[in-house]
Amino acid sequence: MIRTLAWATVALAMSAGGAVAQDAAAGQKVFARCKACHEVGPDAKSKVGPALQGVVGRAAGSVEGFAYSDAMKAKAPEIGAWDEAKLSSYLADPSGYLGGPSKMTLKVANEKDRQNVIAYLATQK
């Protein structure tokens, strides 16, 4: 009985795992806040911020022709390719994540909003 209870506890912990369910449709709504500075889509162009088409999996600071902040240029080699965890940390506090001033001033404080917008961006290949 104790063994069964232990396995049930492990299974419950693994299913909860602190993970936030991602919803790309909800993320598209969150992305509305980002549209002032960013575009996505096949013809996306950089604006105040870089085009975000294909950002998930793309090397940080790599959009050709975009003038990144000095902080992003310095941190990009350490970041490598953007994944969900890195993007979430960056979106929570861009300048804090980079360790210096970022061109991105918007902070996405809500973790669920961050996860949803990342899920949406992941659909923008």
Secondary structure, DSSP 8 states (H G I E B T S, - for coil): -HHHHHHHHHHHHHHHTT-----HHHHHHHHTTTTTT---STT---SSS---TT-TTSBTT--TT----HHHHHHHHHH-B--HHHHHHHHH-HHHHHTS--S-------HHHHHHHHHHHHT--
